[in-house]
Amino acid sequence: MSKEDRIFKTSIGAYDQVIALSQVMINEGLKNLWSKSVFAEDLALARSRQTILEKGEELPELEKPLGFSCSPTPNSFLDEVVFGPPQLILKPTGSDLSSIEYKFHLASGELQAICDENAESSAPEPVKRKPGTRAPIKKASRLYSRYTIKDWYVTIPIKLSLVPMEPTSKEFAEAMKLKKKGNHSLQKLLVDTSTINWATATVDLGYWAETDEMVDEDGFARTIEHKVVGNHRLWEQETPTFQFYFRQMIEQGFKDTWEKGLGRLCTIVKDKEDDSLTPTFEINDVRHQTYPYREGNTDVLHGIPQGNNHYLLYLETVGSNIPPPVTQEGATLSPSGGNWTEGGDYHSTNNKSKFGTYVLSKKCFLEGHLLPKLTEFNRIMQLDIMERQAESDAQFFHWYAKVGYKVHLGKGFEDRVGNSAKFDWTPGNPVIKPYWDDQHWYNKFRDQEEGQLIWSNVDEEWDTSGAYHHNGSVETWAYGSTITINRVVVTPGSNVIRMHGMSWNRFTYKVDPSKIEWNRIGGFLNVVHWEINFVLQASRDGGLFIEVKSELPRVEFPWQANGKWGLEPFRQKLQTSYETVQKNFEYITEGLKNCLQGQDRLILPSTGVYLFSNPLMGHNGDLVCNLEYVEEPFDADGEVKKDLNEMTNFKRTPTRDLARHPVFEIAGNVQASEADHKEEI
């Protein structure tokens, strides 16, 4: 196709289709298909187990979802590997518009693989068990690597393919509901496994665990010199022998993934008389809508991001064709979860490069993409008061009192699953309780301009009773209260999304020595403020650039009792803990920048040919952008200009994966911030 046709193609039939999906949208679909495979099986299993219980029979053992075990050679195996949701990474170039990478996730499991077949004997240390066996061990000089799998990733370059649906299949019958009358067929857009070259796979082996070991066939441990628990395990440091056996095993396990259908990307309506349709990442003068559809035999929610991957990409010209109608309540069509691009007649406008508008729904962009990434800040900024302590004693002419506190900062960050709901965002302004002291601090969280959309997170520990101790004539009370508020504000018509928050922490005490002596009252107040602005900007690389602007949290102590009554040693420990929080805040912010300005950017996949422009937030919380072609995308040889593909202004790939890297192990293995102090009054 010439560069003129490629940019200004105008001859389009009613179903002359191109694949114009965003990377975020495709990955939401893959994640939803994975969820459907897992939870639909769980639902069926739960129903069958309930029936068995009602009959009084013995329950069968539960099987792990989407997992596999394999042993292609004796004594080398992957065992009980559980898959996480896969991802697709778009890599189109000027000469190849269908190039992609497929990244699949090994969430957990065990690996044993030969790492050295000609090991020399050294001074080994005995271990309790020999290598796990899948066949009788033959005497030979071999060493085995035995690793625990936790969040490993394998990425492989692949191509796309279109395969006709079987007319007798269930998925064909479901997709038929979305068809208009006409001479057209249904096809599946798949990842073409025949193009896989496993020698080009990129492998991320996660982080070293305490249990990772290397043993010989007699059960003796050997030193792994480059093992440092908590550090990243590098694929390049593994032996060629290990790499060979690992690729052999993962290839076998990968085939099991495809049997679950995770290679299917979407359903395409195709003109039966047109055999020229090929999957590419190129857009033309069309408008398209994605329609998630429902399978009545399961209870799985559908649509993006809550449903599965069974959505149809419906394309039409700007002519008279209209999308299929919604026929009934809970019908198969649900445009709220899709993306809409409305084509325009750019040949009749002054600027021929502008051709449409792109809308990404609130469900996809804010609730599905951005807000989940911001929960990390709710985790690290919340303070938990674990214990309040009070002691006292009175003797002749003497008395004493002791007050103590144990608090954790960011401790919830370690629990990414069990207590995650505590850090979720809630639509609407935070609820300011009338009994909170210092109400003026919360005025900025009450403000809401007309039309603004707000999400908030509140964590409260309000203490009115305190810790109490009475001994002789001396009574002692120790009080501690904390309130953490975080808020995300979206203003329609603006390209800025704002997150701001505050933590209010007060520690006070009262000592009543006797009826004739005056009470001692002391303590301090601590207030922390933070703010991050996310600025939406156009990118010439076919994507949406999100600039992150922030400063370190401001830590203040507006009030402290005079002299020794101010709990100064404890205040200093708390301040030191907040210095650690500032480092973690900066680390997470930098990781977020790498994500939003790197591979997690929203990408329209025709790199260098067209771009998002003038990105703004719409009145419903949708992301609204103009679409336009790059005016001069080609060089003298007709190829896309080099500077459009090299991402010279920012990184494409994140430097760290926050989902797998424990934040509190940076900066010299700093642990979760903790202030634990008891002092004598």
N, C-alpha and C positions, 0 to 999 in steps of 0.2 A: 504494500500500500504506500503510495507516495505521501510525502509530508502534507501536501495540500488536502488529499482525501482524508488523511488521518485526523486533521484538525477540523475541517469543514465538510464532513460527509453529510449529505442532505437526503440522499435517496434511501429511505428506510421503509420497509414493509411493516405491517401491523405487529408481526412477531419476529422482526429482525433483531435478535437479542445479543447483547453483550453482558458480560458479568461485571457489574459495577458495585461491588460490595466493599464496605470499609473493613479494615482489619479488625477493629474492635467488634464490629457486628458479627463477623465470621466466628471469632473466638467466643463470643457470647453464645452463639449457636452450638459450637462444639462443647462448651461447658454444660449447656443445657441438655444436649444429647447424652453426655456422660452422666449427668444427674438423673436423667430419665432411666438410663440403663441400670443405675444403682438402685434408685428408689422405687422404680416399678417392680424390680425383682424383690426388694424388701417388702413391698405392699403385698405381692402375691404370696411371699413366704409367710408374712404375718397372718394372712387369712388362713393359709393351710395349717399353720401351727395352732391357731385358735380352734380350728375344726378338730385337730388331733387332741388338744386338751379337753375339749368338750366330750370326746369319746373315751377319755381316760387312758389314751395310749401314750407310749414313750416318745418324747420329742427327738427328732433327728438333730445331729450337730449342724450348727450354722456354718455356711461357707462365706468366705470373704468375697465382696463384689469386685468384678472386673480385675481378677487376679490370675496368675498362672504360676506354674512350676515347671522347670524343664531341666534335663540333664543330657545334653547331646554327646558328652564323652564321660567315661567313668570318673567318678569322684569330683567332677566339675559341674556345678549346678546353680541355678537360681531357684529359690524356694519361697513360696507363699508371697510372691511379689504382687502388690496391689497398685493398680494404676490410678493416678489422679487425672484431672481433665487435661486433654492435649491443647496445643495452641498452634495457630498458623501464623507465619511471618511472611509478609509479602516482600518479594525481591525483584520486581519488574525492572527491566532495562529498556533502552531505546530499541534494541534488536530482539528482545525476548520479553513479551508481555505476559507470559504465563508462568514465570519462574517464581517458586515459593519455597519456603522451608517449613518442615513439619517438626514440631517440638513436643515430644511426649514425656510424661511425668511418671517416674517410679516413686510412689509415695512411701512405700515401706517394703520390707522383705529381707532375705538373707542371701548372700553370695559366697560361693566357694569356687575359686578358680586356680588353675596351675599358674604360678608366676615365674617359676624357674625349673627347667627340666634337667639341669646339670649342676645342681648346687653342690658346692664343696662343703665338707663337714667342718664345723667350727665348734666353739664351746657353747652348746645349747643349754637352755634352761627348761626343766620339765614343766609341762602343763597337765591339766587334769584329764583331757580327752584327746583322742586322735582325730584326724580329719573326718568329718561326716562322710559316710560312704553311700554311694548308690550302686556300687559294684565291688567285687573283691579287690582289695588293694594289691597291686603287683609291686614287688620290690624294685625300686629305682630311686635315683637321686633327684627327688622332686620336692619343691616347696609349694605350699598352698597359701593363697591370700584368702582370709575369711573375714568378710566385711558385713556390717549391718547397713542395710539400705535405708536411707532417710532423705527424701526429697532429692533424688538424682534426676538429671535431665539428659535426654539424647535428642540432638537436632540433626535432621537429614535434609539435603536438597531434593526436591521432588517436582513433578509436573502435575498438571490437571488433566482430567479426561471426562468425557461425557458417555454415559452408558444408558441405553434404553431401559425403562422400568418394565418388569414382567407384567403383562396385562392381568394376570391372575393373582397378583400379589396384593396384600392388604394395603401397603403404602400407595399402590397405584389407585386403588379404590378411594382412599382418603384424598389423594391429590386431585382426583377427577372432580371433586366437589368445587374446586376453584376454577375450573376451565370454563371459558366461554365456548359457545358452539362454533365449530369450525374444523378444518382439516389440519389438526395438529396433534402431536404426541407428547408424552412426558418422558423426560430424561433426568438422570441423577448426575449432579456434578460431584466428582470423586477426586481424591488424590490418587494419582497413577502409581501404583506400587512397582510396576515393571521398570520404572526409571530409577529406582533406588540403587545407589552405589554405597554400600556400607563402609567402604574405605574412606569416604568423605565425611562420615558422621562426626559431629562435635559432641563430646561427652563431658558432662559436669557431674562429678562424683560427690558433691556435697562437702561435708565437713568430717574430719576425723573424730571417731567416737572412742571411748575408753575400751570398748569390747573388740575393736578391730585388732586383728592379729595375723601373724604369719607363722605357720607350723610346718614341720616336715612329716613324713609318713609314719614316723615312730611316735608322734605326739609331742615333740619338743618344740618350744617356741624359739623363734629367731628374731633378732632386733630389726624393727623397721626404722631405719635411721632418720627418715624424713617425716615420721609421724609426730605431730604435735596436736594433742586433743584440742578441738575447737577451731583449729586452723583449716583453711580450705584444702581439700585433698585434690592434688593436681593430676590430671590424666597423663600429662607428659612425663610424670615421674614413675608411672607404672611401666613394667617391663613389656617388650614386644610380645612375649608369650602370653602374659595376662591380657593385653589388649586383643590379641587374636581370639582367645577363648571367650572373652566378654562379648565381642562382636558376634561370635557364633551363637552364643546363648541369647543375646538380645534380639537377634534377627528372628529366632524361633518364637520368642515371646511376643515380638511385634506382630507376627501374623495373627496371634490370638486377639490382638486389639482390633484388627480389621474385621475379624469374625463378629465382633460386637457392633460393627457398623460405624465406627468412629472416623472412618475415612470419608463419609458422605458429608458434603457441605451444604447442598440445598437441592431443591427440585426445580427443573426448568421446563417451561412450556415451549415446544419447538414446532415450527412449521414442517409438516411431513415432507413437503416437496423441496425443502431447502436442506441440502446435505452439507452446506458450507459452514455451518455453525461450529466455531471452535472457541474454547474458553480462553479469554484474554482479559486483562485488566485495562480496558479502554472504554471511554465513555463517548456517546454520540448524542445527536439531537433527539433525545427521548426523555420521557419521564418514567419513573419506576416507583413501585411501592412493594414492600415486602409484606406478605400476609402469613402470619403464623396460623396453623390450623390444629384442630383438636382431634385426638383419638378417643372415641367414646368408651373404649374398653379399659382405659386406665384412669386413675385419679390424679395423674400428674398435671400440674399447671402448665399452660402453654403460652407461647409468645416470648418475646425477648425483654428482659433477661430471665424471666421466671420459667419459661417453658422449654420445649425441646428444640431440636434442630430441623423439624419438619416445617419449613416455611417455603413459600413459593416466591420467586422473584418475577414479578409481573411487569413487563415493559411494554410501552406503547409510544406511538408518535404523538405529536402535539395535536393530531387530528381528532376524529370523532370517537375513537375508542375510549371507553370508560372502564374503570375497575369493576369486577363482579360485585353485585349488591349483597348487603347483609340481609339474609332471608328470614331470620328468626332470632329470638333471644338466645344468647350464648352460642351464636352461629359460628361457622368456621372462620369467618373473617374478623380480624381485630386490628385495625390500622394503628391503634394507640402504641403498639410495640414496634412499629416499623419506621423506616426512613423514607422521606418523600423528596424527590427531586423533580421540580417542574421545569420542563424545557421552555425556552423562549426563542422567538424568531430573531436571532441575532443578526441575520442578513438585512433586516429592516431597521436596525438601530445604528447609531453613530459608531459605537464601539463593538466590533464584531467578536471581540474576545469574550464578552460576557454572555453566558447562555442559560443561566438558571439560578435557582435557589436551593440550598441543601438544608434540611431540617433534621436534626437528631433529637429524638424525644427525650424528655426529662427522665423517663425510666431508664433509657440507655446511657445518657451522658452523665447526669448528676447522680442519680440513685444507683446506677449500675457501674459507673466508671470512676467518678471523682470522689464522692463521699466515702466509699469504703476505704480509700487510701488515707483519708484524714482521720480515721478512728485511732491511728497510731498516736496522735497528739492527745486524744482523750486518755489513753493509757498512761503516758509518761507524765502528764501534768497533775494527775489526781494524787492526793495525799491521803494515806490511810493511817488513822490513829489506832495502833494495835493494842496499846495498854496505857492506862493512867494509874499512877501509883501515889499513895499518900501514907506517911508514917509519922507517928508522934509519940512523945513520952514526957512525963513530968516527974521530977524528984524534988527533994528539999532545995528550994531557992534556985533550981535549974529546970529548964525545959528545952526540948528541941523538936524540930519537925523536918521531914524530908519529903520532897516532891519529885516524881520521876515520870518520864514519858518514853514510849517506844513508838516511832512512826516510820512508815515506809513511803518512799516516793517512787512512783512508777513500778511498783511491785507487780501490779496486775499485768504488766507487759509480758511477763513470763508465761502467763496462762492465756494462750491464744485461742483456746477452744472452749474450755469448761465455763469460763465466766465472761465470754465475749459480749453477751447482751448488755452488760453494764456499760459498755463503751459505744453502743450503737447511737446513731443520730435519730432524733424524734422531730417530725415536722412541727413547725411553729416556734414562737418565742419561748424562752425558758420561763418557768413559773417561779416568780420571786415570792418567797414565803413572808407573810407579814411579821412573823416573830424574829426574823433575822435582824441582828444589830447592824449598825452602819448602813442604813438603806441607801444612802447617797452613792455608795460604791456601785450599785446595780442599775443606776439610771440609764447607762449606755446600753444595757441589755433589754430595756423596755422599749426603746425607740424602734419604730418601724414605719418607713415611708409607705405611701399608698402603692400597692402593687408588688411590694417586695416579697420574695419567698425566703423563708428562714427555716433552718434546721438547728437544733440545739442538743446539748448533752449536759446534764446536771448530776453532780455527785455531792451528797450532803451527809455529814455526820454532825448533828446538832446536839450538844451535850448540856443538859440542865442540872443533872444530879451530881455528876463528877464522882471521883474516887474519894471515899471518906474514911478517916481513921480517928479513933478517940481513945486516949490513954491518959488516965489521971484527969487533970483539969484541961489538957490540951486537946483541941479539936483541929483537924486539918482536912481541907478540901482541895482537890486538884481537878481542874476543868480543862477540857480541850475540845475545840470545835473546828471543823473545816468545811468549806463550800468551794467547789470547783465548777465553773460555768464555761462552756465553749460554744460558740455560735458561728454558723455559716450563713452569710447574707448574699442573696442574688437580687440584683436590681435590673428589671427589664429595660432593654435599650442600652445597657452598659456592657462593656467588654471586661469588667473587673468583677471577680468573685472574691469576697472578703471573709476570712476566718479570724475571729478575735476571741480572747478569753481572759479569765481572771481566776486566781485561787486566793481565797480569804481564809487565813489560819490564825486562830487565837488560842493561846495557852496562858491560863491564869490560875491563881491559887489564893486561898485565904487560910490564915492561921489564927485561931482564937486561943491564946495561952491560958487565960483565966478571966474570971469575971471582973477583976480589977485592972487588968492590963488591956491596952488598946490592940485591936486586931491588926495583923500584918497582911497586906494585900499586894500582890505583885504579878509579874508575868510580862508578856509582850504580844504585839499584833504583827503579823506578817502578811503582805499582799504582793501577789505576782501578776504581772500583765504580759500579754503577748498578742501579736497580730501578724497575719500572713495575707498578702494579696496575690491572687492568681489573675494574670492579665492575658486575655486571649488575643493572639496575633496571627496574621496570615503567614504562611510559609510557601516559598517558591518550590518546595520539594513535594508538593501535592498533599500537604498535611495541615494540621492545626498546631501551632506552636503555643504552648502555655508557659509564660514567663512567671517565675515564682520570686516574689519580693518579700523579704522578712528581716527582722532583727531578733537578737537574742532576747529571751524573756527578761523583763525588768523585775528585780527582786528588791522589795522595800520593807522597812520596818517602821511604820508610822508612829507606833507607840511602844515604849518600853519603860518599866518602872525604874526608879532611880536606884543606883548603887547595887548592892547584892540582891535586892528584891527583884531584879530584872531577869533572873534565870540566864545570865550571860553565857555560861559554858554551854548550856543546851541551845541557846540561840545561835552560837557560833557553829555548833555541829549541824544545825539545820541549814545555815547559810552555806556551809561546805557541801552539804547534800544537794542543794540547789545549783551549785556550780557544776556538779555532775549532771544534773538535769539539763542545764544549759548546753553542755557538750552533746548530750543525747538528742536534744532538740535540734541542734545544728546538724548533727549527723543524719537524722531522719529527714530534715528539710533538704539537705544535699541529695539524699537518695531519691526524694520525691522529685527534685529538679531533673535528675538523670532519667527518671521514669517518664515524666510528662514532656521532657524535651528530647527523649530518646526513643526507644522502641515502642513505648506505650503511647506515643503521640497518636492522635487520630489521623489516619492516613487514607486519603483517596488514592487507590493503588496505581494510577497511571503516572508514575514518577516523572516529573519534569514537563508534563504536557498540560495539565490543568491544576488549579489550586483553589483552596478556600480563600475568600477575601472578605473583609469587613465582618469578622465574627462578632455576634452580639447574642445576648440572652433574650429570649422571647418572653411574652407575658405569661406563658404556661410553664416556664422553666425549661423550654426547649432551646437547643443551640441552633441558631439561624445564621447561615453564611451565604454570601454570593458565591457562585461558581464561575470561574473564568479561565480561559486558556492563557498560558504564558505567551506573550506576544511574539517573542523570538526564541522559541525553545530549541531550535536546531542550529548546528554548526554548518560549515561549508560543505561537509560530506553528507548532510541530511540526517545526522544522528543527534540525539538529545545532548545538549551542551553539558560538558563535564561538570561544571560547577553546580548544576542542578541535582546531581546524583551523589555528590561527595559529602553533603551535609557539613560544609566547612564551618558553619556558625555554632553548631552544638553537636553533642554526641548522640549517635543513634542507639547505642546499646548501654543500658545502665551499668555502672561500675560495680554495684552490689545489688543483690536481690534481697530487699528488706523482708520478704515473706519467709526467708530462710536464714537470715543472718541475725543472731541474737545481739541486739543493740548494746546491752549492758556489758558486753565482753570487749568493747573497744576501749581505747585510751588507757592502755596498761591494765587490761583485765579488770576494769572497774565493775564492781557488782552493783545490784540494785541499791539506790541511794537509801541510806538508813541513818536515822539519828536516834540513839538509845542512851538516855542520860538520866541520872538521878543525883540530886544535889541537896546538901543540907542548908536549911534556911537559918 
